[in-house]
Amino acid sequence: MGNKVKIQSINKNDKEKMQELFEVYKKTILENFPEYSRLIKEYLARRDNIDRHVKNAGIILGAYLSGKLVGYLIGRKLYGGVGYCEDLGVLNEYQRKGGGTRLIKEYEKISSLAGAHNLQLESDIRNLEFYKKQDFSVLCLDKKGYFGTDNYVMKKILQEPKEENFLR
């Protein structure tokens, strides 16, 4: 999948693409995250939840294979030179085939060009090694964080900070 997957920006105003994103997002939430109860998964998979993420998004990327959305990345708007990856998901049957890596690399490229000097995200223990392979380092363990789960706060330096980038 790695070389065949195409990474594309998803426009918030494209209703068809947003519906496709919602379906993939919902599926990744419901099928993954064993640390969450059924009730929490159902809450997270609601349409209003993804709409909240999308509202705050500066970058929405889709991983497409043969025209089908198989993964996504939602990043917040840059602030102070820092990008924050809100969500990254790949459908189970397409995991470990390079799509997640391609999404992260494209997010880094777009963020760097927009003036970000670092990216941050949170990861559970299951995905910690994946992000370390992408050169993210652990800042701390947030015990009993969002929805009562333990998550690692991670960061990757992209470039030297430049004040003129903060004021864009």
ChimeraX attribute file (.defattr): number of C-alpha atoms within 10 A of each C-alpha:
attribute: neighborCount
match mode: 1-to-1
recipient: residues
	/A:1	13
	/A:2	15
	/A:3	10
	/A:4	12
	/A:5	22
	/A:6	18
	/A:7	21
	/A:8	15
	/A:9	14
	/A:10	18
	/A:11	14
	/A:12	16
	/A:13	8
	/A:14	9
	/A:15	10
	/A:16	11
	/A:17	15
	/A:18	18
	/A:19	12
	/A:20	15
	/A:21	22
	/A:22	19
	/A:23	14
	/A:24	20
	/A:25	25
	/A:26	20
	/A:27	16
	/A:28	21
	/A:29	21
	/A:30	18
	/A:31	11
	/A:32	14
	/A:33	14
	/A:34	11
	/A:35	13
	/A:36	16
	/A:37	11
	/A:38	12
	/A:39	9
	/A:40	14
	/A:41	19
	/A:42	13
	/A:43	14
	/A:44	17
	/A:45	20
	/A:46	14
	/A:47	14
	/A:48	12
	/A:49	14
	/A:50	18
	/A:51	14
	/A:52	10
	/A:53	16
	/A:54	19
	/A:55	12
	/A:56	13
	/A:57	19
	/A:58	17
	/A:59	23
	/A:60	24
	/A:61	21
	/A:62	26
	/A:63	26
	/A:64	18
	/A:65	18
	/A:66	9
	/A:67	9
	/A:68	12
	/A:69	21
	/A:70	25
	/A:71	26
	/A:72	27
	/A:73	26
	/A:74	24
	/A:75	24
	/A:76	19
	/A:77	16
	/A:78	22
	/A:79	14
	/A:80	16
	/A:81	24
	/A:82	22
	/A:83	27
	/A:84	23
	/A:85	20
	/A:86	17
	/A:87	17
	/A:88	20
	/A:89	23
	/A:90	26
	/A:91	19
	/A:92	13
	/A:93	8
	/A:94	15
	/A:95	14
	/A:96	13
	/A:97	14
	/A:98	16
	/A:99	28
	/A:100	24
	/A:101	16
	/A:102	17
	/A:103	26
	/A:104	18
	/A:105	14
	/A:106	17
	/A:107	23
	/A:108	20
	/A:109	13
	/A:110	13
	/A:111	24
	/A:112	19
	/A:113	11
	/A:114	15
	/A:115	25
	/A:116	26
	/A:117	23
	/A:118	22
	/A:119	22
	/A:120	19
	/A:121	20
	/A:122	24
	/A:123	20
	/A:124	16
	/A:125	12
	/A:126	9
	/A:127	11
	/A:128	18
	/A:129	13
	/A:130	15
	/A:131	20
	/A:132	14
	/A:133	10
	/A:134	12
	/A:135	14
	/A:136	20
	/A:137	17
	/A:138	18
	/A:139	13
	/A:140	12
	/A:141	16
	/A:142	16
	/A:143	11
	/A:144	10
	/A:145	11
	/A:146	10
	/A:147	10
	/A:148	11
	/A:149	12
	/A:150	17
	/A:151	19
	/A:152	20
	/A:153	18
	/A:154	21
	/A:155	22
	/A:156	21
	/A:157	17
	/A:158	17
	/A:159	12
	/A:160	11
	/A:161	16
	/A:162	13
	/A:163	11
	/A:164	9
	/A:165	16
	/A:166	16
	/A:167	10
	/A:168	11
